[in-house]
Amino acid sequence: MRGLPRFSDPDLLVGAEHFSDAGVYRLAPGLAIVQTVDFFPPLVDDPFVYGQIAAANSLSDVYAMAARPKTALNIVGFPDDQLDLGILQEILRGGAERVLAAGAVIVGGHSVRDTEIKYGLSVTGIVDPDRMLTNDRARPGDMLVLTKALGTGFVTTAFKARRCPDDVLAAATASMIQLNAVGTEAALAVHAHAMTDITGFGLAGHANEMAQASGVTMIIELARLPLLPGADLLARAGHQTRASATNRQFVDPVLRIEGKPDKIRLEFLFDAQTSGGLLISVAPERADQIVARARAGGAAAACVIGSVVARQEAAIIVRAS
């Protein structure tokens, strides 16, 4: 992004220069639009399920801003000269199912011929700027809540190598398909301070963005991290994504590890997530309420994973015990 022009507009509330999950533009007092785009190649063989995962992942950035998705545009790359268009129809049907579940509508899209399948959405949501949650307002004393289990990178990497048990893939798929609406609703209900979603940069990367934007330090309790069933065994078998190493390298300069952590469990901090959960910073007396509300809404893995303290030399402190 260096060298690109910056846009100056009093109604541009969140732009590309921020660490935020989506852009926000005010249309009128009490009304702003939230915009985001995301797409990627298939992670699973079932085209309908792939469409569901890609759509849920695209919708997640709107939920991370505490906004409501309203419209979506399909983004498609497809080798129509090599594959049956029925496959594309199933992908789009899966995406439409998740958009409908979000209470939004698909208004069109764009496709290009590509050598590799790619699918995702450009999503527009709406939010009252006074109720919007960003990742720059975490406060010392807050607790950190994570709403989904970690490990999708290990699972999908093992699946591509045909070494992932069916039940492990099914659990990861169910997590990736789940909309983050439940976490957003819980965060708004208890007046959380800050929020982001966990995707390609992993938990450590997105927690670092929140720490940097808020001017605080995040303490993550390694033993508290929720892991997808079976993901630990796949991690120990060496099924790391290529992003794991780069995520670790990016965070290392601002990372401090206390104690002697299990090296494999530590890797879950850097595992690139697809349609991961929300990381929510909330007053300590309300943390249990968020967890209870999220679990009641179906986010069974929701739990407290750490806390926020005044800024120290390290932006992220990982405690092994």
Helices and strands as residue ranges (DSSP letters): E 12-14, E 23-28, E 31-40, H 47-64, E 68-78, H 85-101, E 105-113, E 118-127, E 143-146, H 152-160, H 166-177, H 181-189, E 194-197, H 202-214, E 216-221, G 222-224, H 231-236, H 242-251, G 252-254, E 255-258, H 263-267, E 278-282, G 284-286, H 287-296, E 303-310, E 316-319
